[in-house]
Amino acid sequence: MDETKWLEQLRGRVDQIVMRDVQFTAAMEDQVWQKIARKAGWQPSWRKLLVPIIALSLCLFIWKALPKELGIEQGAKPGNMVNSVPSLLPGGVLETPVLWKPSTPIKSTYQDQSFTYLGEKPVRMITDENGFYEGQVQRVTWLIDDSTVSTVEVVAYSSEGSRVSLGTFQVMDSLFDAKGHFPSGIVLPDLGIWKLQVLAEGKHLGQVFVQVQEGISPANRALVEPLIYDWINGEGKKLGWIGPDRKIEVELLGVEAPNAESRKVYAWVKILGEAHLSSGVNAPMVFPIAYTGEKYRVTGFQMPGDGSDYPSSMKELFPPKILEKLQKR
């Protein structure tokens, strides 16, 4: 067989076998031709051994090149497959933003009664459709679908890693389609997504995800605004020097509602006496509001001091979040 033709066929066969990742280089071809030239003077009886010798030599050259060509590639592949183990947030939730999504409200009907809940069995929650607002109590009703549970603990975890214990509660009788229920008030201090986890005897029973919003809840705004206007108009005796006829503007900055019985309202108040246009107030104020057993009412007010006392009194009266809002006005 013509050596040149045979060499071309051998090159093609090498490219098709398991060592196809190794390139048949020009240097390899030159070395094969050198061996053919050295053996060109052999007797015809040895000629039939020429092909096996060339094939063996070629395999040796490929074997030497194989670790270099494949070693780098194979050494790189394991590195691409290594994935770091994700860390866990408190409560055993993976630290992946995709997993922290507010539970979707679901509408349902039981014995001709409609209700909307968050979560899924065995733990669901009924609450105001306006959702949660930072630092303001939210009344909720929990639905428990486990007849063996009598006492539960509720713990809140934020997506930033904070943990807040929300208390221990006795599970009451059935409600709607649930085997048990209990009411609670929840105050979540910071913005973001929170996981509300229910534990029974220290073991996970279920969870609901909620979004905490910035600002003042519609329910609190509807409660405190009229109270503040009424107090300034009728009961603000300490502002009597302005006169009874007043033009009032109230800009609510924030509400602290740690429970259902009390509120602390931060507002920027502008009061102008109609009789004396030069008399008035334009300043931030704090209004405590309390439930007296029959109704809510404003129990007083506070203002920052004058002159050199102004900076220190501002820090005493207003929390950092409200001070930041005042600086941006």
C-alpha positions, -999 to 999 in steps of 0.1 A, spaced: 0 0 0 12 35 -8 26 50 24 11 84 18 -24 71 12 -21 48 42 -9 77 64 -40 98 54 -63 69 62 -46 64 96 -50 102 103 -88 98 97 -91 67 118 -74 84 147 -98 114 145 -128 90 148 -118 68 177 -120 75 214 -88 97 212 -104 121 188 -98 149 213 -61 146 204 -50 164 173 -28 146 148 -2 173 145 24 180 118 51 171 143 36 136 148 34 132 110 71 141 105 82 116 132 62 88 114 78 97 81 113 95 97 106 60 109 94 50 75 126 64 59 148 46 84 132 13 76 131 18 38 163 -3 33 149 -34 50 144 -66 31 110 -74 16 105 -101 43 104 -74 69 82 -51 49 50 -67 62 60 -57 97 63 -21 87 26 -12 92 23 -26 128 56 -8 138 43 25 124 9 20 142 27 12 175 49 43 171 19 65 164 1 51 195 31 59 217 32 95 204 -6 99 210 -2 84 245 24 109 254 2 138 242 -30 125 257 -23 136 294 -15 171 283 -45 175 259 -71 158 281 -55 166 315 -61 203 313 -97 198 300 -106 172 325 -90 191 353 -111 221 345 -144 203 344 -146 194 381 -141 230 390 -172 240 369 -193 214 388 -185 226 423 -214 246 438 -211 263 472 -236 251 498 -262 278 504 -265 292 539 -296 290 559 -315 318 575 -331 313 609 -359 288 607 -341 267 580 -351 288 550 -325 289 522 -309 323 517 -324 328 482 -345 358 475 -367 338 451 -380 317 481 -390 348 501 -423 357 484 -455 369 501 -482 342 503 -509 347 478 -544 356 491 -569 328 484 -606 332 484 -628 304 498 -663 297 509 -675 275 538 -712 270 545 -721 301 524 -695 322 543 -667 338 522 -633 344 536 -598 351 523 -567 336 538 -529 334 533 -508 302 534 -519 266 531 -530 238 553 -522 230 581 -514 267 589 -534 296 573 -540 332 583 -569 356 579 -560 393 581 -567 428 567 -565 429 529 -543 461 532 -515 440 547 -488 448 573 -471 481 580 -439 486 599 -443 490 637 -481 488 636 -501 461 652 -521 439 628 -549 418 640 -549 383 625 -568 350 629 -549 318 625 -565 287 611 -550 254 623 -558 221 606 -544 197 632 -567 183 658 -538 171 680 -524 206 686 -535 226 717 -507 251 721 -486 268 695 -457 294 694 -454 320 666 -420 333 656 -412 358 628 -381 358 607 -371 386 583 -354 381 550 -325 401 566 -321 375 594 -339 392 623 -360 371 647 -390 383 667 -410 361 691 -447 368 687 -459 348 716 -476 315 727 -513 309 721 -540 284 730 -557 268 700 -595 273 702 -624 255 685 -630 251 648 -636 281 625 -647 279 588 -632 247 574 -603 246 600 -602 222 630 -590 250 652 -581 287 654 -567 315 675 -565 353 673 -534 373 677 -519 408 672 -487 410 652 -462 439 652 -433 436 627 -406 463 632 -389 465 598 -397 466 561 -393 436 539 -406 400 536 -412 381 569 -418 345 575 -443 338 602 -436 303 615 -460 283 637 -444 257 660 -461 230 680 -440 215 708 -410 231 692 -416 214 659 -425 231 626 -462 231 619 -465 256 591 -457 291 579 -470 321 561 -450 348 543 -460 385 545 -447 418 531 -442 446 556 -448 480 540 -436 515 547 -459 543 559 -492 543 578 -519 517 574 -552 529 561 -569 518 594 -545 538 615 -548 569 593 -586 568 595 -584 565 633 -558 591 642 -563 620 618 -598 630 629 -587 626 666 -558 650 661 -580 676 642 -607 674 669 -581 678 697 -564 709 681 -598 725 675 -616 718 707 -593 705 734 -559 721 726 -560 745 756 -523 749 756 -526 765 722 -553 789 733 -532 819 724 -538 812 688 -575 818 691 -606 796 686 -608 800 648 -580 781 633 -568 768 600 -552 734 606 -530 713 584 -517 679 596 -491 659 578 -487 624 593 -451 612 594 -455 580 612 -475 559 637 -463 536 664 -490 510 673 -474 484 696 -509 471 706 -546 478 701 -549 501 730 -524 528 723 -508 548 695 -481 574 692 -485 597 662 -457 618 647 -469 647 626 -459 680 611 -486 705 622 -494 739 608 -519 760 628 -529 795 618 -552 817 638 -579 833 615 -582 864 637 -545 870 640 -527 859 609 -493 864 625 -502 839 653 -496 802 646 -475 771 648 -455 753 622 -436 725 638 -433 688 643 -454 673 671 -460 641 689 -495 630 699 -501 601 723 -535 584 717 -551 559 742 -582 538 744 -601 549 775 -625 520 776 -651 536 754 -632 553 727 -598 565 715 -587 600 724 -556 623 722 -541 625 757 -517 654 751 -489 666 727 -452 674 727 -431 698 707 -393 703 704 -378 730 725 -366 764 713 -331 777 705 -302 756 718 -326 729 731 -341 722 697 -315 696 685 -315 676 717 -352 677 721 -358 665 685 -337 634 693 -356 627 725 -390 630 708 -386 614 674 -371 580 665 -344 579 638 -368 569 610 -390 600 617 -359 623 620 -348 611 586 -382 620 571 -380 654 588 -346 661 573 -360 653 538 -389 677 541 
